Amino acid sequence: MAVIGGGPAGLMAADVLAGRGLAVTVYEKMPSLARRLLMAGRGGLNLTHGEPLPGFLERYGEARERLAGAIAAFPPEALRAWSAELGQETFIGTSGRVFPRAMKASPLLRAWIARLEAAGVRFALRHAWTGWDPAGALRFDTPQGEISAEHDAVLLALGGASWPRLGADGGWAAVLRGVGAEVADFAPANMGVHVRWSADFAARFAGQPLKAVALAFDGQTVRGEALIAAYGLEGGAVYALSRRLRDAIAARGEARLSLDLRPDQPLQALAARLERARPGDSLSNRLRKALRLSPVEIGLLREAFGGDLPREPSALAASLKALPLTLTGHAGLARAISSAGGLTFDSLDDRWMLKARPGVFAAGEMLDWEAPTGGYLLQASFATGRAAAANLADWLAARP
């Protein structure tokens, strides 16, 4: 069997296929496996989320019904048990996110590769898939030139189109379109957004966090953290709104985001505290002493309202509860954490096999779904890799 793509979905597929007694070769165009997984683990590998399954599935939006079966068959609890089998016990953080106790991806990946090698899985690195030759064999560009390889079945796990320097560049889309499959155009997901900061604000506060804030857009409010970037805003709370923001910017050229600096404190309580401030204090001192606003939060208020920042306590409190930010664009695919678009579900049958190419299955982020950060991306990648591999093995077993 050929698995093309050595990321989480591809390696999970190889794990399942090898466990069914099949000979497996994993082809990967990069010099090493799972580079994006390793990159994700640099700040703590967020494997999945502890949210109950009904709410968990809602995170996948329009794709939830197509992903539900695979995730229900390999839910977060099963992923945690799988990690433990590899010697990497997990824990649930205060935000509900699930991490290995080691926090890094490298120990998990080393143990996983060792298990795959022990099961007979072969790895062919620096093999960039370019399609099929006239006889139906797989074609690869390698350091030694172009080669062909014949396999009874193929599982594609080629990733999306974000972070192309780590291997996922969406270059496979032209190949699949060429055989009649439908591939939705790629777009960035879980990406930062552009705000036209003043030069002084960007110079002073780029890299500063905004903790425990709430962002609201188009009727949805998300609590979490954000980060001031020289070009705008990024961070988990921004990423959770990224799909709506991306679509609004595409339709109207901009979007208006509302930021609440103190979501846990009602407006009346904030106004009362400002009322009690010393009359002789400057505005900055009133905000710092009465409300404990940080320099970046005070700077953000001035950036948003400028000379129109009110002094009257109720109006001032209302300003920091609904701070308006005009978004003029968003980061591109090269900087996005993940991508939207990809191989459409209509191009697959219920077994995750391409309708246009029998014997070719697909899984992972190359499919047309998106999800917020928080473990949802990896969970669906692992789960679809397992589901597609199990169906591939069943399809082979049913052949005459």
C-alpha positions in Angstrom: 0.0 0.0 0.0 1.1 3.6 -0.6 0.5 6.4 1.8 1.4 9.7 0.3 2.1 12.3 2.9 4.0 11.8 6.2 2.0 14.1 8.4 -0.4 13.1 11.2 -3.2 11.8 8.9 -0.7 9.8 6.7 1.2 8.3 9.7 -2.1 7.3 11.4 -3.2 5.7 8.2 0.0 3.7 8.0 -0.5 2.7 11.6 -3.9 1.2 10.8 -2.9 -0.5 7.6 0.2 -2.1 9.1 -2.0 -3.2 12.0 -4.2 -5.0 9.4 -1.1 -6.9 8.1 -0.6 -4.9 5.0 2.8 -3.8 3.5 3.0 -0.1 3.6 5.3 2.5 2.1 4.9 6.1 3.3 6.1 8.6 0.6 7.0 12.1 1.9 8.5 14.9 -0.2 10.3 16.6 2.7 13.6 15.2 4.2 11.8 14.3 7.4 8.4 13.3 8.6 5.6 15.4 10.3 7.4 18.8 10.2 4.2 20.7 10.9 3.5 18.5 13.9 6.9 19.3 15.2 6.3 23.0 14.6 2.9 22.8 16.4 4.6 21.2 19.3 7.1 24.0 19.9 4.7 25.8 22.1 3.1 22.7 23.6 1.5 20.0 21.4 -2.2 20.5 21.6 -3.4 17.1 20.5 -7.2 17.5 21.0 -9.8 19.1 23.3 -11.8 17.9 26.3 -15.0 19.4 25.1 -18.0 16.9 25.0 -18.5 15.4 21.5 -21.7 17.3 20.5 -20.1 20.7 21.0 -16.8 19.4 19.7 -18.4 18.5 16.3 -20.0 21.9 16.0 -16.5 23.4 15.7 -16.3 22.0 12.1 -19.1 24.1 10.8 -20.6 22.9 7.5 -18.3 19.8 7.4 -19.4 18.4 10.8 -21.8 15.9 9.3 -19.1 14.5 7.0 -16.5 14.3 9.8 -18.8 13.1 12.6 -18.5 9.4 11.8 -14.7 9.4 11.7 -14.4 11.4 14.9 -17.0 9.4 16.7 -15.1 6.2 15.8 -11.9 7.8 17.1 -12.9 10.5 19.6 -10.6 12.5 21.9 -10.6 9.8 24.5 -9.3 7.3 22.0 -6.6 9.7 20.9 -5.5 10.2 24.5 -5.4 6.4 24.9 -3.4 6.0 21.7 -0.9 8.7 22.9 -0.5 6.8 26.2 0.3 3.6 24.3 3.2 5.4 22.9 4.4 6.4 26.4 3.0 9.9 26.2 0.4 10.4 28.9 -1.8 13.5 28.4 -3.6 16.0 30.6 -6.4 18.5 30.1 -5.4 22.1 30.7 -7.6 24.8 32.2 -8.8 25.8 28.8 -10.0 22.3 28.0 -7.1 21.7 25.6 -5.3 18.3 25.8 -1.5 18.1 25.8 1.1 15.4 26.3 2.7 15.8 29.7 6.1 16.3 27.9 4.4 19.2 26.1 6.5 18.5 23.0 5.8 16.6 19.8 9.2 15.1 19.4 9.0 12.3 22.0 5.6 11.2 20.7 6.8 11.3 17.1 10.0 9.3 17.9 8.0 6.6 19.6 5.4 6.5 16.8 8.0 6.2 14.0 9.7 3.4 16.0 6.5 1.5 16.3 5.7 1.9 12.6 9.2 0.7 11.6 8.8 -2.3 13.9 5.6 -3.1 12.1 7.4 -3.1 8.8 6.3 0.3 7.5 8.9 1.7 4.9 9.5 5.4 4.6 10.6 6.9 1.3 11.6 10.5 2.0 12.3 13.3 -0.6 9.7 11.7 -2.9 7.4 14.3 -4.3 4.3 12.8 -5.8 3.5 14.2 -9.3 0.6 12.0 -10.4 0.2 8.8 -12.3 2.0 7.5 -15.4 0.1 6.2 -18.5 0.1 2.7 -17.0 -1.4 3.9 -13.7 1.7 3.7 -11.6 2.5 6.5 -9.1 5.1 9.0 -10.2 7.6 10.7 -7.9 10.3 13.3 -8.3 13.3 12.2 -6.2 16.9 13.4 -5.9 17.8 10.5 -8.2 15.3 11.7 -10.8 11.7 10.6 -11.7 10.6 7.1 -10.6 7.4 5.1 -10.8 5.9 2.7 -8.2 3.0 0.3 -8.4 0.7 -0.3 -5.5 -2.6 -2.1 -5.0 -4.2 1.0 -3.4 -3.2 4.5 -2.4 -4.1 6.8 0.5 -3.5 10.5 -0.1 -2.7 12.6 3.0 -1.1 15.6 1.4 -2.1 18.3 3.7 -3.5 21.7 3.0 -1.8 24.8 1.7 -0.6 26.7 4.8 3.1 26.9 5.9 4.4 25.7 2.5 8.0 25.8 3.7 7.1 22.8 6.0 5.8 20.8 3.0 2.1 21.5 2.6 1.7 23.8 -0.4 -1.4 22.5 -2.1 0.5 21.6 -5.3 -1.4 18.3 -5.5 -4.6 20.2 -6.4 -3.7 20.4 -10.1 -3.1 16.6 -10.3 -6.5 15.7 -8.8 -8.3 18.3 -10.9 -6.7 16.7 -13.9 -8.3 13.3 -13.2 -11.8 14.9 -12.6 -11.8 15.5 -8.8 -13.2 18.8 -7.5 -10.8 20.9 -5.4 -12.1 24.1 -3.8 -9.8 27.0 -3.9 -7.5 27.4 -0.9 -7.9 30.2 1.6 -6.1 31.0 4.9 -7.7 29.9 8.1 -6.7 30.6 11.7 -4.8 33.6 10.5 -4.0 37.0 11.8 -5.9 40.1 10.6 -4.6 43.5 9.4 -5.2 46.7 11.4 -3.7 50.0 10.3 -1.9 50.9 13.6 -0.2 54.2 13.9 3.6 53.8 13.6 4.1 54.8 17.2 1.6 52.2 18.5 3.0 49.4 16.4 6.6 50.2 17.4 5.7 50.3 21.1 3.4 47.4 21.5 4.0 44.8 18.7 4.4 41.5 20.5 2.3 42.5 23.5 -0.5 40.2 24.6 -4.1 41.0 25.4 -5.2 38.6 28.1 -8.7 37.5 29.0 -10.4 39.7 26.4 -13.5 39.1 24.3 -13.8 39.7 20.6 -17.2 40.1 18.9 -18.2 40.0 15.3 -21.4 39.3 13.4 -23.2 38.1 16.5 -20.5 35.7 17.7 -18.4 36.5 20.8 -15.2 34.7 21.7 -13.2 35.0 24.9 -9.5 34.3 25.0 -6.2 35.9 24.2 -4.9 38.0 21.4 -1.5 39.4 20.4 -0.7 42.8 19.0 1.3 42.2 15.8 3.1 44.9 13.8 0.5 44.3 11.0 -2.6 43.8 13.2 -3.9 41.2 15.6 -3.4 37.4 15.9 -4.0 34.8 18.6 -6.6 32.2 19.6 -9.5 34.6 20.0 -8.9 36.0 16.6 -8.5 32.6 15.0 -11.8 31.5 16.4 -13.5 34.2 14.3 -11.2 33.9 11.3 -13.7 32.3 9.0 -16.3 35.0 9.4 -13.7 37.7 9.3 -12.2 36.3 6.2 -15.5 36.1 4.4 -16.6 39.6 5.5 -13.3 41.1 4.3 -13.6 39.3 1.0 -17.2 40.6 0.5 -16.8 44.2 1.8 -13.1 44.9 1.8 -13.0 45.4 5.6 -14.6 44.2 8.8 -15.4 45.9 12.1 -14.4 44.0 15.2 -15.5 44.9 18.7 -13.1 44.2 21.6 -14.0 44.1 25.2 -11.0 44.6 27.5 -12.9 43.6 30.7 -15.5 40.9 29.7 -16.0 39.6 33.2 -16.8 43.1 34.6 -20.2 44.8 33.9 -20.2 48.3 32.6 -21.8 49.7 35.7 -19.1 48.3 38.0 -16.4 49.8 35.8 -18.1 53.2 35.7 -18.4 53.2 39.5 -14.7 52.5 39.9 -13.9 55.3 37.6 -16.2 57.6 39.5 -14.2 57.0 42.7 -10.9 57.9 41.0 -9.0 60.9 42.3 -10.2 64.0 40.4 -6.6 65.3 39.9 -5.4 62.1 38.2 -4.6 62.0 34.5 -6.7 59.8 32.3 -4.0 57.2 32.0 -3.6 57.1 35.8 -7.4 56.8 36.2 -7.4 53.8 33.9 -4.3 52.3 35.4 -5.3 52.7 39.1 -9.0 52.3 39.0 -9.3 49.5 36.3 -5.7 48.1 36.3 -5.4 48.6 32.6 -1.9 47.7 31.2 0.0 50.1 29.1 -0.9 48.2 25.9 -4.6 48.3 26.8 -4.4 52.1 27.5 -2.5 52.5 24.2 -5.2 50.5 22.4 -8.0 52.7 23.7 -6.2 55.8 22.5 -5.4 54.1 19.2 -9.1 53.3 18.7 -10.6 56.6 19.9 -7.8 59.1 19.7 -8.9 62.6 20.8 -12.5 61.3 21.0 -11.8 59.1 24.1 -14.4 60.3 26.6 -13.6 61.4 30.1 -17.1 60.9 31.7 -17.0 57.6 33.7 -19.9 55.8 32.1 -18.9 56.7 28.5 -15.3 55.8 29.2 -16.3 52.4 30.6 -18.5 51.8 27.6 -15.5 52.6 25.4 -13.4 49.8 26.8 -16.3 47.4 26.7 -16.8 47.9 23.0 -13.5 49.1 21.5 -13.9 49.2 17.7 -11.2 47.9 15.3 -11.4 48.2 11.6 -9.8 45.2 9.9 -8.4 45.9 6.4 -7.2 42.4 5.4 -5.8 39.2 6.7 -2.6 37.2 6.6 -2.1 34.9 3.6 -1.6 31.2 3.4 2.1 31.3 4.1 1.5 32.7 7.6 -1.9 31.0 8.3 -2.0 28.1 10.8 -4.2 26.1 8.6 -6.2 26.4 5.3 -9.7 26.2 4.1 -10.6 24.7 0.8 -9.2 21.5 -0.7 -10.6 18.2 -2.1 -14.4 18.4 -1.8 -16.4 15.8 0.0 -18.5 15.4 -3.1 -15.4 14.1 -4.8 -15.4 11.2 -2.3 -17.7 8.3 -1.7 -18.8 7.3 1.8 -15.6 5.3 2.2 -13.3 8.3 1.6 -12.4 7.0 -1.8 -12.1 9.2 -4.9 -15.1 8.7 -7.2 -12.9 9.6 -10.1 -10.1 7.2 -9.2 -11.2 3.9 -7.5 -8.6 2.6 -5.1 -7.4 6.1 -4.2 -8.5 7.3 -0.7 -7.9 10.7 0.9 -7.7 12.0 4.5 -6.5 14.9 6.6 -6.2 18.6 6.0 -6.2 18.1 2.2 -10.0 17.7 2.5 -12.3 20.7 2.3 -12.9 21.4 6.0 -11.6 23.9 8.6 -11.7 24.2 12.3 -10.4 26.5 15.0 -7.2 25.9 16.9 -7.5 24.1 20.2 -6.9 20.5 19.2 -9.7 20.3 16.6 -7.4 20.3 13.6 -5.2 17.4 14.8 -8.2 15.4 16.0 -9.9 15.4 12.6 -6.6 14.7 10.8 -5.9 11.7 13.0 -9.5 10.5 12.8 -9.9 10.8 9.1 -6.6 9.1 8.5 -7.8 6.1 10.6 -11.2 6.0 8.9 -9.8 6.2 5.3 -7.2 3.5 6.1 -9.8 1.1 7.6 -12.0 1.6 4.5 -9.0 1.0 2.2 -8.2 -2.2 4.0 -11.9 -3.3 3.7 -12.0 -2.4 0.0 -8.9 -4.5 -0.7 -10.2 -7.4 1.3 -13.5 -7.4 -0.7 -11.7 -7.5 -4.1 -11.8 -10.9 -5.9 
